[in-house]
Amino acid sequence: MPPATHVVSTDWSRVQLHVVSGKGGTGKSTVAAALALALAGAGRNVLLCEVEGRQGIARMFDVDPLPYEERRIARGLADRNGSAGVVHALHIEPEAAFLEYLAMYYKLGRAGKALDRFGVTEFATTIAPGVRDVLLTGKVYEAVDRNARNRNATRYDAVVLDAPPTGRISQFLGVNAELAGLAKVGPIKSQADNVMGLFRSGRTAIHLVTVLEEMPVQETSDAIAELRGHDLPVGAVIVNQVRPRDLAVDQLAAARTGVIDAAEVTADLTRAKVDATHEMVETLATEGREHAERRALEDAQRALVDRLGVPVYELPRLAGGVDPGALHELAAELRQQGVAR
């Protein structure tokens, strides 16, 4: 696939937290994993976090299900000298984050575990509105801003968060602003203010993943407006699953209108030593027309994406599915286009 000519050069070197969101089905988890590999250059430690409880990281990297513990899962994408960093992963569970929060900020080690036995953590994370998101975002904040409360923890050059879908990304990231409004003073307000300070700073970029279809593109546009309305920093739009562009503009136009020279197609097949039949040629013509129509729709959506006013990057459609090798291939595409250096 030729490089996208509309990419806006952006320096992401100051960004420590890369939040990846997107409409369901666009491949946001795949893009988050590839981004983590791309960011893990020579000597760099990167943490890939997930918060939706699906163990997507384990499946993509073909490792055992992740506990609530930071684990090394892969080498990053090697640089020109063949040197690579390390990608760690963390499956954030709200119940475990709650106990950790009590231990770190209120010194409730054994007492916190006693609360867990009485079901308090389950109540706090499933019944109390917004508490679950507060705990999840709080753990992400702690991973970015490591302090003396977590002395033995690894310090990361970048954290990549596989975040909830665009439909609730603003609510998820903004929950601490609501909490700070409720808690006028004290450690809860201080913590909430610190989290929002990170999320609204230049150290954070919220990247949105889409495919070239009407609903995902519209949802991406709506998400950009909503994020900006909440003073949350929009990063890039990453167009995923882009089909190869094998046909020229005039060939696509001919296929779309059905003006295809059957004799020429038959001759091409014959030169390729394929026994061409009338039915085969007709089938190829139909598939060509469908492909051309699809390309026209994608081109229209691509034009809308280009008008969103943010950097745009593209990743190719992978015929073989997602595995560690495919993730490295996508990581190389991201680095080549300037998302990670």
C-alpha positions as CSV (number, residue, x, y, z in Angstrom):
1,M,0.0,0.0,0.0
2,P,1.5,3.4,-0.9
3,P,2.0,5.8,2.0
4,A,-0.9,8.1,2.8
5,T,-0.1,11.5,1.3
6,H,-2.5,13.4,3.6
7,V,-0.7,12.6,6.9
8,V,0.0,15.7,8.9
9,S,3.4,15.5,10.6
10,T,3.0,15.6,14.3
11,D,5.5,15.3,17.1
12,W,4.1,12.8,19.6
13,S,7.4,12.7,21.6
14,R,5.9,14.6,24.6
15,V,3.0,12.3,24.9
16,Q,3.2,9.8,27.7
17,L,-0.4,8.4,27.6
18,H,-1.9,7.3,24.3
19,V,-5.6,6.5,24.7
20,V,-7.0,4.5,21.8
21,S,-10.8,4.4,21.2
22,G,-13.1,3.7,18.3
23,K,-16.5,2.3,17.4
24,G,-16.9,-1.4,18.1
25,G,-15.6,-3.5,15.2
26,T,-13.1,-1.0,13.9
27,G,-10.1,-2.9,15.5
28,K,-9.2,-0.4,18.2
29,S,-7.6,-3.2,20.4
30,T,-5.5,-4.3,17.4
31,V,-4.4,-0.7,16.8
32,A,-3.6,-0.2,20.5
33,A,-1.4,-3.3,20.5
34,A,0.4,-2.2,17.3
35,L,0.9,1.3,18.7
36,A,2.5,-0.2,21.9
37,L,4.9,-2.2,19.8
38,A,5.8,0.8,17.6
39,L,6.4,3.0,20.6
40,A,8.7,0.4,22.3
41,G,11.8,1.4,20.4
42,A,15.4,0.8,21.6
43,G,15.6,1.0,25.4
44,R,12.0,2.1,25.8
45,N,9.5,0.5,28.2
46,V,5.9,0.7,27.2
47,L,2.8,-0.5,29.1
48,L,-0.3,-1.7,27.2
49,C,-3.4,-1.5,29.4
50,E,-6.9,-2.9,28.9
51,V,-10.0,-2.1,31.0
52,E,-12.9,-3.9,29.4
53,G,-12.3,-7.3,30.9
54,R,-12.1,-9.2,27.6
55,Q,-8.5,-10.4,27.8
56,G,-7.9,-9.1,24.3
57,I,-4.2,-8.5,24.9
58,A,-3.6,-12.2,25.8
59,R,-5.4,-13.4,22.7
60,M,-3.6,-11.1,20.3
61,F,-0.1,-11.9,21.7
62,D,-0.9,-15.6,22.2
63,V,-0.1,-15.6,25.9
64,D,-1.9,-16.9,29.0
65,P,-4.8,-14.8,30.4
66,L,-3.3,-11.8,32.3
67,P,-3.7,-11.3,36.0
68,Y,-3.9,-7.9,37.7
69,E,-0.1,-7.6,37.4
70,E,2.2,-5.9,34.9
71,R,3.9,-8.5,32.8
72,R,6.4,-8.5,30.0
73,I,4.7,-9.9,26.9
74,A,6.8,-8.9,23.8
75,R,9.8,-7.1,22.4
76,G,9.0,-3.9,20.7
77,L,9.6,-3.0,17.1
78,A,13.3,-3.0,16.4
79,D,15.0,0.1,15.2
80,R,17.4,0.4,12.3
81,N,20.2,-1.0,14.4
82,G,18.1,-4.0,15.3
83,S,17.6,-2.9,18.9
84,A,14.1,-3.0,20.5
85,G,12.4,-2.0,23.8
86,V,9.9,-4.0,25.8
87,V,6.1,-4.1,25.9
88,H,4.5,-4.9,29.2
89,A,0.8,-5.5,29.6
90,L,-1.8,-4.9,32.4
91,H,-5.3,-6.2,32.6
92,I,-6.9,-3.7,35.0
93,E,-9.7,-5.2,37.2
94,P,-11.7,-2.6,39.1
95,E,-11.9,-4.9,42.2
96,A,-8.2,-5.3,42.4
97,A,-7.7,-1.6,41.7
98,F,-10.0,-0.8,44.6
99,L,-7.9,-2.8,47.0
100,E,-4.7,-1.4,45.7
101,Y,-6.1,2.1,46.0
102,L,-7.1,1.5,49.7
103,A,-3.6,0.1,50.4
104,M,-1.7,2.9,48.7
105,Y,-3.6,6.0,49.7
106,Y,-5.3,4.9,53.0
107,K,-2.8,2.3,54.3
108,L,-5.7,-0.3,54.5
109,G,-3.7,-3.4,53.6
110,R,-5.3,-6.3,55.6
111,A,-8.4,-4.2,56.4
112,G,-9.0,-3.7,52.7
113,K,-8.9,-7.4,52.1
114,A,-11.4,-7.9,54.9
115,L,-13.7,-5.4,53.1
116,D,-13.4,-7.6,50.0
117,R,-14.5,-10.7,52.0
118,F,-17.6,-8.8,53.1
119,G,-18.5,-7.9,49.5
120,V,-17.7,-4.1,49.8
121,T,-15.5,-4.1,46.8
122,E,-18.2,-5.7,44.6
123,F,-20.7,-3.2,45.8
124,A,-18.4,-0.3,45.1
125,T,-17.5,-1.4,41.6
126,T,-20.8,-2.6,40.4
127,I,-23.5,-0.6,42.3
128,A,-22.1,2.8,43.0
129,P,-22.4,4.9,39.9
130,G,-19.1,5.9,38.3
131,V,-16.9,4.2,40.9
132,R,-15.7,1.6,38.4
133,D,-14.4,4.2,35.9
134,V,-12.8,6.2,38.7
135,L,-10.8,3.1,39.8
136,L,-9.9,2.2,36.2
137,T,-8.7,5.7,35.2
138,G,-7.0,6.1,38.6
139,K,-4.9,3.0,37.9
140,V,-4.0,4.3,34.4
141,Y,-2.9,7.6,36.0
142,E,-0.7,5.7,38.6
143,A,1.0,3.8,35.7
144,V,1.9,7.1,34.0
145,D,2.8,9.1,37.1
146,R,4.7,6.6,39.3
147,N,5.5,7.9,42.8
148,A,6.9,6.9,46.1
149,R,3.8,5.0,47.0
150,N,4.7,2.3,44.4
151,R,8.5,2.2,44.8
152,N,9.2,-1.1,43.1
153,A,7.0,-0.5,40.1
154,T,8.5,-0.2,36.6
155,R,8.6,3.3,35.2
156,Y,7.4,3.5,31.6
157,D,8.3,5.8,28.7
158,A,4.8,5.5,27.4
159,V,1.5,4.0,28.4
160,V,-1.1,2.9,25.8
161,L,-4.6,2.4,26.9
162,D,-7.1,0.2,25.0
163,A,-10.1,2.4,26.1
164,P,-13.8,1.9,25.9
165,P,-15.6,2.7,22.6
166,T,-16.2,6.2,21.3
167,G,-19.8,6.1,22.5
168,R,-18.6,6.5,26.1
169,I,-15.0,7.6,25.9
170,S,-15.7,11.2,27.1
171,Q,-17.7,9.9,30.0
172,F,-15.0,7.4,30.9
173,L,-12.2,9.9,30.8
174,G,-14.2,12.7,32.4
175,V,-15.6,10.8,35.4
176,N,-12.9,12.3,37.7
177,A,-14.0,15.8,36.8
178,E,-17.5,15.0,38.2
179,L,-15.9,13.4,41.2
180,A,-13.8,16.5,41.9
181,G,-17.0,18.6,41.7
182,L,-18.6,16.4,44.4
183,A,-15.6,16.2,46.7
184,K,-14.8,19.8,47.5
185,V,-11.7,19.0,49.6
186,G,-9.6,16.1,50.8
187,P,-7.5,13.3,49.1
188,I,-10.4,12.2,46.8
189,K,-10.6,15.7,45.3
190,S,-6.9,16.0,45.1
191,Q,-6.6,12.6,43.3
192,A,-9.4,13.4,40.9
193,D,-7.9,16.8,40.0
194,N,-4.5,15.1,39.4
195,V,-6.1,12.5,37.0
196,M,-7.9,15.2,35.0
197,G,-4.8,17.3,35.0
198,L,-3.0,14.4,33.2
199,F,-5.9,13.6,30.8
200,R,-6.3,17.3,29.7
201,S,-2.6,18.0,29.3
202,G,-0.2,17.7,26.4
203,R,1.1,14.5,27.9
204,T,-2.1,12.7,26.7
205,A,-3.4,12.1,23.2
206,I,-6.7,10.4,22.4
207,H,-6.5,8.5,19.1
208,L,-9.7,7.4,17.4
209,V,-9.8,4.3,15.2
210,T,-12.3,4.1,12.3
211,V,-12.9,2.2,9.1
212,L,-14.1,3.8,5.9
213,E,-17.8,3.2,6.5
214,E,-20.5,5.8,7.1
215,M,-21.4,5.0,10.7
216,P,-17.9,4.7,12.1
217,V,-16.7,7.9,10.4
218,Q,-19.7,9.8,11.7
219,E,-19.2,8.4,15.2
220,T,-15.5,9.5,15.0
221,S,-16.5,13.0,14.0
222,D,-19.0,13.2,16.9
223,A,-16.4,11.9,19.3
224,I,-13.9,14.6,18.3
225,A,-16.5,17.3,18.9
226,E,-17.4,15.8,22.3
227,L,-13.8,15.3,23.4
228,R,-13.0,18.9,22.5
229,G,-16.1,20.0,24.3
230,H,-14.7,18.4,27.5
231,D,-11.2,19.9,27.0
232,L,-9.8,16.5,26.3
233,P,-6.9,16.4,23.8
234,V,-7.6,14.7,20.4
235,G,-4.7,13.0,18.9
236,A,-4.9,11.3,15.5
237,V,-7.5,9.4,13.5
238,I,-6.2,6.0,12.5
239,V,-8.1,4.5,9.5
240,N,-7.9,0.7,9.9
241,Q,-8.5,-2.1,7.5
242,V,-7.8,-0.1,4.3
243,R,-8.2,-2.2,1.1
244,P,-5.3,-2.3,-1.4
245,R,-5.6,0.2,-4.3
246,D,-4.8,-2.1,-7.2
247,L,-6.9,-0.5,-9.9
248,A,-6.4,2.9,-11.6
249,V,-9.1,5.5,-11.6
250,D,-10.2,4.8,-15.2
251,Q,-10.3,1.1,-14.5
252,L,-12.5,1.6,-11.5
253,A,-14.8,3.8,-13.4
254,A,-15.2,1.2,-16.2
255,A,-15.8,-1.5,-13.7
256,R,-18.4,0.6,-11.9
257,T,-20.4,1.3,-15.1
258,G,-20.1,-2.3,-16.3
259,V,-18.0,-1.2,-19.4
260,I,-15.5,-4.1,-19.3
261,D,-14.0,-5.6,-22.4
262,A,-14.8,-9.3,-21.9
263,A,-12.4,-10.3,-24.8
264,E,-9.6,-8.5,-23.1
265,V,-10.3,-10.2,-19.8
266,T,-10.4,-13.5,-21.5
267,A,-7.1,-12.8,-23.3
268,D,-5.5,-11.9,-19.9
269,L,-6.7,-15.1,-18.4
270,T,-5.5,-17.2,-21.3
271,R,-2.0,-15.6,-21.0
272,A,-2.0,-16.6,-17.4
273,K,-2.8,-20.1,-18.5
274,V,-6.3,-20.1,-17.0
275,D,-9.1,-21.8,-18.9
276,A,-11.5,-18.9,-19.2
277,T,-15.2,-19.6,-19.6
278,H,-18.0,-17.2,-20.2
279,E,-19.3,-17.7,-16.7
280,M,-15.9,-17.0,-15.2
281,V,-15.6,-13.8,-17.1
282,E,-19.1,-12.7,-16.0
283,T,-18.3,-13.5,-12.4
284,L,-15.1,-11.5,-12.5
285,A,-17.0,-8.6,-14.0
286,T,-19.5,-8.7,-11.2
287,E,-16.9,-8.8,-8.6
288,G,-15.0,-6.0,-10.2
289,R,-18.1,-3.8,-10.2
290,E,-18.8,-4.5,-6.6
291,H,-15.2,-3.7,-5.7
292,A,-15.4,-0.4,-7.7
293,E,-18.6,0.5,-5.9
294,R,-17.1,-0.2,-2.6
295,R,-14.0,1.8,-3.4
296,A,-16.2,4.8,-4.4
297,L,-18.0,4.7,-1.0
298,E,-14.6,4.4,0.8
299,D,-13.2,7.3,-1.1
300,A,-16.2,9.5,-0.1
301,Q,-15.7,8.6,3.6
302,R,-11.9,9.2,3.3
303,A,-12.7,12.7,2.1
304,L,-14.8,13.3,5.2
305,V,-12.0,11.9,7.4
306,D,-9.5,14.3,5.8
307,R,-11.7,17.2,6.7
308,L,-11.8,16.4,10.5
309,G,-8.8,18.7,11.1
310,V,-6.6,16.1,12.8
311,P,-3.6,14.0,11.7
312,V,-4.8,10.9,9.7
313,Y,-2.9,7.6,9.4
314,E,-3.9,4.4,7.6
315,L,-3.4,0.7,8.3
316,P,-3.9,-2.0,5.7
317,R,-6.5,-4.7,5.8
318,L,-4.9,-8.0,6.9
319,A,-6.1,-11.0,5.1
320,G,-4.6,-13.5,7.5
321,G,-6.1,-12.1,10.7
322,V,-4.4,-10.8,13.8
323,D,-1.4,-12.6,15.4
324,P,1.9,-11.3,16.8
325,G,3.5,-11.2,13.3
326,A,0.6,-9.1,12.0
327,L,0.9,-6.8,14.9
328,H,4.5,-6.1,14.1
329,E,3.6,-5.5,10.5
330,L,1.0,-2.9,11.6
331,A,3.5,-1.4,14.1
332,A,6.0,-0.9,11.2
333,E,3.3,1.0,9.3
334,L,2.6,3.3,12.2
335,R,6.3,4.0,12.7
336,Q,6.8,4.6,9.0
337,Q,4.0,7.2,8.9
338,G,5.3,9.0,12.0
339,V,3.0,7.9,14.8
340,A,6.0,6.6,16.7
341,R,9.7,7.3,16.2
